[in-house]
Amino acid sequence: MSIIEQAPAVAAYTVDQFCAAHNICRTRLYALWGEGRGPRFMKNGTRRLITAEAAADWRRDMEAASMSSQPV
């Protein structure tokens, strides 16, 4: 029986990792934070980290906002 190795699940994204995973640029992410529409984050020193839960909540919020603004 072989063991299948999987990459560990991401617990928290750095800004660059989040941008790469969500296909947005850093400028847009910081603009979203400035508008109050960015994902929640925590600080570790000067670094911003976005938890997997915060990323999932943000995606859900963005999807809901997109659905409510589309004509039926």
N, C-alpha and C positions, 0 to 999 in steps of 0.2 A: 504494500500500500504506500503510495507516494504522498508526501505532504505538499499541498499547494500553498505557495506563499503569496500573500496579498500585501499591497502597500497599506500601511496603517491609515486609518481614517484621519482626516485633518481635524484637529481640535480647534485650532485658531489659525487664521490667515494673516500674513503680513500684508501691508498695503499692496506691494507688488504681486504677491500670490493671489490676493483677492481680485485685483485687476485682471490678471491673466486668466483666472478661472471664470470670470464673469464677462470677459471680452470688453472691458472698458478701460479708458486711459486714466492715469493718475489725476490729470487735470479735471476730468469729468467727475471723478469720485470726490475730490475736494470741493468741487462746485456743488455737488449734491449735499455734502455736509454743510456747506455754507447756506444752502436753501432749507436745511432742516429735514432733508429727505434721504440722507445717506444711512448706511447701516450703523447700528450701535457699535461702539468700540471700547476697548479698555486700553489703558496706557501701561507700558512696561518701560519705565524710564522715559525716554523721548520717543519710543516706538509705539505706534498704534497697532493693536491686534484686533481682528474681527473674528469672533467665535463662529463656529459652524452654525450654531443656533441663531445668532444674529444675522448671518448671511441668509439662512433659510427664511427667517422672518422678513428680511428686506426683499427677497425675491417674491415672496407672497404678496407683500404690500405693493411692489411695483407691478405685478400681474393684475392685482385688483384695480389699481389706478388706470392701467392700460385698458382694462375691460370696461370700466365706467366711462371712459372718454371716447370709446368707439361707437359710431352710429349703429343702430340695430337694423 
